Amino acid sequence: MDHLHTQGIDMPKLGLGTFRLQGDACRAAVESALGLGYRHIDTAEMYGNEDGVGASIAASGVKRDDIHLTTKVWHENLAPDAIRRAFDASLKKLRLDYVDLYLVHWPSKGMNLPAMFETLVKLKEQGRTRAIGVANFTVPLLRQVVEEIGAPIACNQVEYHVLLDQSKVLDYLRSHSIPLVAYCPLAQGKVVDNAVLRKIGAKHHASAAQVALKWLLDQDGVAAIPKASRAESQQANLDALKVPLDDEDRAAIAALPKDQRLVNPAAFAPDWD
């Protein structure tokens, strides 16, 4: 498994997303993934499953230092005091002394970026999170965080898959050596029946989903966190690492329409343009 080195942490390029996994299903999924060799687990305050993730880590027998764990603060909790309360609550649910990466889950129209990142940097300096970062930040927002505030962000987590162009965000992040972590890397299942991806998969004895995932993981500075509740799906995602995409495959994928943004909450999504 390749890792991305960023702001003092090593993040496995392939992780397990846990959005919408709850209760016993969440615990079973995380325990299965850790048993198969996953070492990158992604959760969030908003997912309501941090307690299950924490229980699974505790029961796994895997050394804490070998696991990269990301969690996130919800966009309604971005005032400094609210960040601290949310972080304390997350850590308690996770049963951990620290997390590896703490992200701002979504930007908020009324957020005070300097105050937010002063608070987040303090959490990092206290050793309670090893690194900090953002999710769903546009290039203009990234410029404020990186260039004006100088915050040491370790990644930007955004929707990214073969059906959505993220070249502007990716170009900016690469120019500052900041990784992109792709959520919804399989386009909420839309890649499964894509004829182009199925044809490429047939050539390599792989599925369309494995082709789509390998296309992401082959890119410099990109990690991916597909949600997978079943062990078979988790193993299939691991096996995607072995798919040998060639230049012809990449050209065919590049030619696919890339205008399908699937996560765009009207109440609080930023202006993506």
C-alpha positions as CSV (number, residue, x, y, z in Angstrom):
1,M,0.0,0.0,0.0
2,D,1.4,3.4,-1.0
3,H,1.3,6.3,1.4
4,L,1.0,10.0,1.0
5,H,3.4,12.0,3.3
6,T,1.8,15.3,4.4
7,Q,2.4,17.6,7.3
8,G,4.1,14.9,9.4
9,I,1.7,12.1,8.8
10,D,1.7,9.0,6.5
11,M,-1.8,8.5,4.9
12,P,-2.5,5.2,3.1
13,K,-3.7,6.0,-0.4
14,L,-6.7,3.6,0.0
15,G,-8.9,3.9,3.0
16,L,-12.4,2.9,4.2
17,G,-15.2,5.5,4.1
18,T,-18.0,5.0,6.7
19,F,-20.7,7.5,5.7
20,R,-24.2,5.9,6.4
21,L,-22.7,2.9,8.2
22,Q,-24.4,2.6,11.6
23,G,-24.4,0.4,14.6
24,D,-23.5,-3.2,14.2
25,A,-23.0,-2.8,10.4
26,C,-20.4,-0.1,11.0
27,R,-18.6,-2.1,13.6
28,A,-18.6,-5.2,11.4
29,A,-17.4,-3.2,8.4
30,V,-14.5,-1.5,10.2
31,E,-13.4,-4.8,11.9
32,S,-13.5,-6.6,8.6
33,A,-11.5,-3.8,6.9
34,L,-8.8,-3.8,9.6
35,G,-8.6,-7.6,9.4
36,L,-8.0,-7.4,5.6
37,G,-5.2,-4.9,6.1
38,Y,-6.8,-1.5,5.7
39,R,-5.1,1.0,7.9
40,H,-6.9,4.2,6.9
41,I,-10.4,4.7,8.3
42,D,-12.5,7.8,7.7
43,T,-15.4,9.0,9.9
44,A,-17.0,12.3,11.0
45,E,-19.0,13.9,13.7
46,M,-22.0,14.1,11.4
47,Y,-22.0,10.4,10.5
48,G,-23.1,9.4,14.0
49,N,-20.8,6.4,14.0
50,E,-17.7,7.5,15.8
51,D,-18.6,5.2,18.7
52,G,-18.8,2.2,16.4
53,V,-15.5,3.1,14.7
54,G,-13.8,3.5,18.1
55,A,-15.2,0.1,19.4
56,S,-13.9,-1.6,16.2
57,I,-10.4,-0.2,16.6
58,A,-10.3,-1.2,20.2
59,A,-11.4,-4.8,19.3
60,S,-9.2,-5.2,16.3
61,G,-5.9,-5.9,18.0
62,V,-4.2,-3.6,15.5
63,K,-1.7,-1.2,17.1
64,R,-3.1,2.3,17.3
65,D,0.0,3.8,15.8
66,D,-0.5,1.6,12.7
67,I,-3.9,3.1,12.0
68,H,-4.6,6.4,10.2
69,L,-7.9,7.8,11.5
70,T,-9.7,10.9,10.1
71,T,-12.7,12.5,11.6
72,K,-14.4,15.9,10.9
73,V,-16.2,18.8,12.5
74,W,-19.6,19.7,11.1
75,H,-20.1,23.1,9.5
76,E,-22.5,24.2,12.2
77,N,-19.7,23.9,14.8
78,L,-17.0,26.2,13.4
79,A,-16.8,28.8,16.1
80,P,-13.7,28.2,18.3
81,D,-15.6,27.0,21.4
82,A,-17.8,24.8,19.3
83,I,-14.8,23.2,17.5
84,R,-13.2,22.4,20.9
85,R,-16.5,20.9,22.2
86,A,-17.0,18.9,19.0
87,F,-13.4,17.6,19.1
88,D,-13.7,16.5,22.7
89,A,-16.9,14.7,22.0
90,S,-15.4,13.0,18.9
91,L,-12.4,11.8,20.8
92,K,-14.5,10.5,23.7
93,K,-16.7,8.5,21.3
94,L,-13.7,7.1,19.4
95,R,-12.1,6.1,22.8
96,L,-8.8,7.5,21.6
97,D,-6.2,9.9,22.9
98,Y,-5.6,11.5,19.5
99,V,-6.8,11.4,15.9
100,D,-4.4,11.5,12.9
101,L,-6.4,14.0,10.9
102,Y,-9.1,16.5,11.9
103,L,-11.0,18.1,9.0
104,V,-13.4,21.0,8.6
105,H,-16.2,18.9,7.0
106,W,-17.8,21.7,5.0
107,P,-17.1,25.5,4.8
108,S,-19.7,27.8,6.3
109,K,-20.8,31.1,4.9
110,G,-20.4,32.8,8.3
111,M,-17.1,31.2,9.3
112,N,-14.2,33.1,10.7
113,L,-11.3,31.3,9.0
114,P,-8.4,32.8,11.0
115,A,-10.2,32.0,14.3
116,M,-11.1,28.5,13.1
117,F,-7.5,27.7,12.1
118,E,-6.0,29.2,15.2
119,T,-8.2,26.7,17.2
120,L,-7.3,23.8,14.9
121,V,-3.6,24.5,15.1
122,K,-3.8,24.6,18.9
123,L,-5.3,21.1,18.8
124,K,-2.4,20.0,16.7
125,E,0.2,21.6,18.9
126,Q,-1.4,19.9,21.9
127,G,-0.9,16.5,20.1
128,R,-4.6,15.8,20.2
129,T,-4.7,15.6,16.4
130,R,-1.5,14.9,14.4
131,A,-2.6,17.0,11.5
132,I,-5.5,19.3,10.3
133,G,-7.2,19.8,7.0
134,V,-10.3,20.7,5.1
135,A,-13.0,19.1,3.0
136,N,-15.2,20.5,0.2
137,F,-13.1,23.6,-0.1
138,T,-12.9,25.4,-3.4
139,V,-9.8,27.0,-4.9
140,P,-10.6,30.5,-3.6
141,L,-11.2,29.1,-0.1
142,L,-8.0,27.1,-0.3
143,R,-6.1,30.3,-1.2
144,Q,-7.4,32.0,1.9
145,V,-6.4,29.1,4.1
146,V,-3.0,28.4,2.6
147,E,-1.7,31.7,1.3
148,E,-3.4,34.3,3.6
149,I,-3.6,32.4,6.9
150,G,-0.7,30.0,6.3
151,A,-2.5,27.1,7.9
152,P,-0.7,23.8,7.7
153,I,-3.5,21.8,6.1
154,A,-2.7,18.1,5.3
155,C,-5.4,17.6,2.6
156,N,-8.6,18.7,1.0
157,Q,-11.2,15.9,0.9
158,V,-13.6,16.4,-2.0
159,E,-15.9,14.4,-4.3
160,Y,-13.7,13.0,-7.1
161,H,-14.3,10.2,-9.6
162,V,-14.0,9.4,-13.3
163,L,-17.3,11.3,-14.0
164,L,-16.3,14.6,-12.3
165,D,-13.5,17.0,-13.3
166,Q,-11.6,18.3,-10.3
167,S,-8.5,19.5,-12.3
168,K,-8.7,23.1,-10.9
169,V,-8.7,21.9,-7.3
170,L,-6.1,19.2,-8.0
171,D,-3.8,21.6,-9.8
172,Y,-3.9,24.1,-6.9
173,L,-3.3,21.4,-4.3
174,R,-0.4,19.9,-6.2
175,S,1.2,23.3,-6.6
176,H,1.3,23.4,-2.7
177,S,2.1,19.7,-2.2
178,I,-1.2,19.1,-0.5
179,P,-3.0,15.7,-1.2
180,L,-6.5,15.4,-2.4
181,V,-8.6,12.7,-0.7
182,A,-11.4,11.5,-3.0
183,Y,-14.8,10.6,-1.5
184,C,-17.5,9.0,-3.6
185,P,-14.7,7.6,-5.7
186,L,-17.1,5.2,-7.4
187,A,-19.6,7.9,-8.1
188,Q,-22.2,6.3,-5.7
189,G,-22.2,3.2,-7.9
190,K,-22.6,4.9,-11.2
191,V,-19.3,3.6,-12.5
192,V,-20.5,0.0,-12.3
193,D,-22.5,0.0,-15.5
194,N,-20.3,2.4,-17.5
195,A,-19.6,0.7,-20.8
196,V,-16.1,2.3,-21.2
197,L,-15.0,1.2,-17.8
198,R,-16.5,-2.3,-18.2
199,K,-14.6,-2.7,-21.5
200,I,-11.3,-1.6,-19.9
201,G,-12.1,-4.0,-17.0
202,A,-12.7,-6.9,-19.3
203,K,-9.2,-6.4,-20.8
204,H,-7.6,-6.6,-17.3
205,H,-10.0,-9.2,-15.8
206,A,-11.2,-6.5,-13.4
207,S,-14.6,-4.8,-12.7
208,A,-15.6,-1.3,-13.8
209,A,-15.4,-0.2,-10.2
210,Q,-11.8,-1.5,-9.9
211,V,-10.8,0.4,-13.0
212,A,-12.4,3.6,-11.7
213,L,-10.7,3.2,-8.3
214,K,-7.3,2.4,-9.8
215,W,-7.5,5.5,-12.1
216,L,-7.7,7.6,-9.0
217,L,-5.0,5.8,-7.0
218,D,-2.6,6.0,-9.9
219,Q,-2.6,9.8,-9.7
220,D,0.1,11.6,-7.8
221,G,-1.1,13.1,-4.5
222,V,-4.5,11.4,-4.6
223,A,-6.0,9.1,-2.0
224,A,-9.5,7.5,-2.1
225,I,-11.9,6.4,0.6
226,P,-14.7,4.2,-0.9
227,K,-17.4,3.0,1.4
228,A,-17.7,-0.7,1.5
229,S,-19.7,-2.6,4.1
230,R,-19.0,-6.2,2.9
231,A,-15.7,-7.9,3.2
232,E,-16.0,-9.0,-0.5
233,S,-16.3,-5.4,-1.6
234,Q,-13.4,-4.3,0.7
235,Q,-11.2,-7.0,-0.8
236,A,-12.2,-6.0,-4.4
237,N,-11.1,-2.5,-3.6
238,L,-7.8,-3.7,-2.3
239,D,-7.4,-5.8,-5.5
240,A,-8.0,-2.7,-7.6
241,L,-4.4,-1.8,-6.7
242,K,-3.2,-4.6,-9.0
243,V,-5.1,-3.4,-12.1
244,P,-2.4,-2.3,-14.7
245,L,-4.0,0.6,-16.5
246,D,-2.2,1.7,-19.7
247,D,-2.1,4.9,-21.7
248,E,-5.0,3.7,-23.9
249,D,-7.1,3.1,-20.8
250,R,-6.3,6.5,-19.4
251,A,-7.1,8.2,-22.7
252,A,-10.5,6.4,-22.8
253,I,-11.3,7.5,-19.2
254,A,-10.2,11.1,-19.9
255,A,-12.7,11.2,-22.8
256,L,-15.6,10.4,-20.5
257,P,-18.0,13.3,-19.6
258,K,-16.9,14.7,-16.3
259,D,-19.8,16.9,-15.2
260,Q,-21.6,14.6,-12.6
261,R,-21.4,16.3,-9.2
262,L,-23.4,14.0,-6.9
263,V,-22.9,15.7,-3.5
264,N,-24.2,19.3,-3.6
265,P,-26.3,20.1,-0.5
266,A,-28.3,23.2,-1.5
267,A,-28.4,24.5,2.1
268,F,-24.6,24.9,2.6
269,A,-22.5,23.8,-0.4
270,P,-20.0,26.4,-1.6
271,D,-20.1,28.0,-5.0
272,W,-18.1,25.4,-6.8
273,D,-17.1,27.7,-9.7
